């Protein structure tokens, strides 16, 4: 497997690792011999995911909307591993909310998970990253905010904030040798998206609009994440890598 030797014996933290893109990132890291600590709100999903990935994956329950849970998660990683080589902030809420109907509670729910958790988890893991070897952070974004799709105003507001956070943090932590990048997927055919949202018409339109004429799934995203984590990307920081089959071109 690509990067297998490099990730052997390293330590990674991944948020939202029980399904979708987060699960695939955890799986590939674990298969590469990396000790992966991931969180998810639903224990049954987290435990099932960890079991399927073998002894290299470790589930720690945490609700990332609760700051105390983030600190407790980081403390448990510190006790178990003593360092963090890689951090992937991935967990997100992509509810479709019509802006005119949006409530304060819905706005807060988007903000606390989609952006604040990235900030707080990065801060909670900072000393562990400074003690690490890989010293790489990848924040998972989306191409959605680049296109201004509806009804995603709340979602896109929080997701676009990840770009500013990524670039500023890359500048600030570069002094410590810590790289910070963002990866923005297009519409990825995860189990959740296929179950709740994707129609046959959506698939046809994606194939029409993408330069590459196939639908993307999580296995197309995770290798790009591993690349940004790896030493192959040692000269890359503060950047946003788009993985969308060539639909949106910056």
Secondary structure, 3 states (H helix, E strand, C coil): CCCHHHHCCCEEEEECCCCHHHHHHHHHHHHCCCEEEEEECCHHHHHHHHHHHCCCEEEEECCCCCHHHHHHHHHHHHHHHCCCCEEEECCCCCCCCCHHHCCHHHHHHHHHHHHHHHHHHHHHCHHHHHCCCCCEEEEECCCHHHHCCCCCHHHHHHHHHHHHHHHHHHHHHHHHCCEEEEEEECCCCCHHHHHHCCCHHHHHHHHHHCCCCCCCCHHHHHHHHHHHHCHHHCCCCCCEEEECCCCCCC
